[in-house]
């Protein structure tokens, strides 16, 4: 059975690129338009991996990560930040919140697929 990934980003065009890249690599992808939508979807269905942006309306990525980590079902699920933010301070905040890894936009589809495969085992 294909692994299912939750892609959380307020940019429709970026979500399209994520869906195209990840489906081509054999994953199922569910989209969420912001952190609140992502949290709602994660509470309804168990995902194998969550990819989230940082800067979004309604709920940012760090808040989403902390909210997911508070749920027993998401204590060990890999969560990757995919964002334009690249400062060491922001990456440190991501690790503290519970992010598994960090990718900077714009993303290289091959690198994204490689990282996803690595964290999913």
C-alpha positions as CSV (number, residue, x, y, z in Angstrom):
1,X,0.0,0.0,0.0
2,X,1.3,3.4,-0.9
3,X,2.4,5.8,1.9
4,X,0.2,8.8,2.3
5,X,1.6,12.3,2.7
6,X,-0.1,15.4,3.9
7,X,1.1,18.5,2.0
8,X,0.3,21.7,3.8
9,X,0.9,25.0,2.0
10,X,-1.1,28.1,1.3
11,X,0.3,28.3,-2.3
12,X,-1.9,26.4,-4.7
13,X,0.8,26.2,-7.3
14,X,3.3,24.8,-4.8
15,X,0.9,22.2,-3.7
16,X,0.4,21.2,-7.3
17,X,4.1,20.8,-7.8
18,X,4.3,18.7,-4.6
19,X,1.4,16.5,-5.6
20,X,2.9,16.0,-9.1
21,X,6.4,15.2,-7.7
22,X,5.2,12.9,-4.9
23,X,2.6,11.0,-6.9
24,X,5.2,10.4,-9.6
25,X,7.4,8.8,-6.8
26,X,4.5,6.5,-5.9
27,X,3.0,8.3,-2.9
28,X,-0.6,9.3,-2.2
29,X,-1.0,13.0,-1.4
30,X,-3.7,14.9,0.5
31,X,-3.5,18.7,0.3
32,X,-4.3,21.3,3.0
33,X,-4.5,25.0,2.4
34,X,-3.0,26.1,5.8
35,X,-2.0,24.8,9.2
36,X,-5.6,24.7,10.6
37,X,-6.8,22.8,7.6
38,X,-3.8,20.4,7.9
39,X,-4.5,19.8,11.6
40,X,-8.1,19.1,10.8
41,X,-7.2,16.6,8.1
42,X,-4.5,15.0,10.3
43,X,-7.1,14.4,13.1
44,X,-9.4,12.7,10.6
45,X,-6.9,10.4,8.9
46,X,-3.4,9.0,9.9
47,X,-0.7,10.2,7.5
48,X,2.8,8.6,7.1
49,X,4.5,11.9,6.6
50,X,3.6,15.6,6.9
51,X,5.2,18.3,4.7
52,X,4.4,21.8,5.9
53,X,5.2,25.4,5.0
54,X,6.0,27.9,7.8
55,X,4.3,31.1,6.7
56,X,0.6,30.5,6.3
57,X,-2.6,32.3,7.4
58,X,-4.7,30.8,10.2
59,X,-1.9,28.6,11.6
60,X,1.8,28.7,10.8
61,X,4.0,25.6,10.3
62,X,5.6,25.6,13.8
63,X,2.2,25.8,15.5
64,X,1.0,23.0,13.3
65,X,4.0,20.8,14.2
66,X,3.6,21.5,17.9
67,X,-0.1,20.7,17.6
68,X,0.6,17.4,15.7
69,X,3.3,16.3,18.2
70,X,0.8,16.8,21.0
71,X,-1.3,14.0,19.4
72,X,-0.2,10.4,20.3
73,X,-0.8,9.3,16.7
74,X,1.8,11.9,15.4
75,X,4.4,11.5,18.1
76,X,6.7,9.6,15.7
77,X,5.4,10.6,12.3
78,X,8.1,12.4,10.2
79,X,7.3,16.1,9.7
80,X,9.3,18.0,7.2
81,X,9.3,21.8,6.9
82,X,9.3,23.1,3.3
83,X,9.7,26.8,3.5
84,X,11.6,29.9,2.3
85,X,12.8,30.3,5.8
86,X,16.5,29.2,6.1
87,X,18.0,30.9,9.1
88,X,19.7,28.8,11.8
89,X,17.3,30.4,14.4
90,X,14.2,29.3,12.5
91,X,15.7,25.8,11.9
92,X,16.4,25.6,15.7
93,X,12.7,26.6,16.4
94,X,11.7,23.9,14.0
95,X,13.7,21.2,15.7
96,X,12.4,22.3,19.1
97,X,8.8,22.1,17.8
98,X,9.4,18.6,16.6
99,X,10.3,18.9,12.9
100,X,12.2,15.9,11.5
101,X,13.9,17.8,8.7
102,X,14.0,21.1,6.8
103,X,13.9,21.8,3.0
104,X,14.2,25.3,1.5
105,X,12.0,26.5,-1.3
106,X,12.3,26.5,-4.2
107,X,12.7,22.7,-3.9
108,X,14.5,20.3,-6.2
109,X,12.0,17.5,-7.0
110,X,14.8,14.9,-6.9
111,X,16.1,16.1,-3.6
112,X,12.5,16.2,-2.1
113,X,11.8,12.6,-3.3
114,X,15.2,11.5,-1.9
115,X,14.5,13.1,1.6
116,X,11.0,11.7,1.7
117,X,12.2,8.2,0.9
118,X,14.9,8.5,3.5
119,X,12.6,9.6,6.4
120,X,9.9,7.1,5.4
121,X,12.4,4.2,5.5
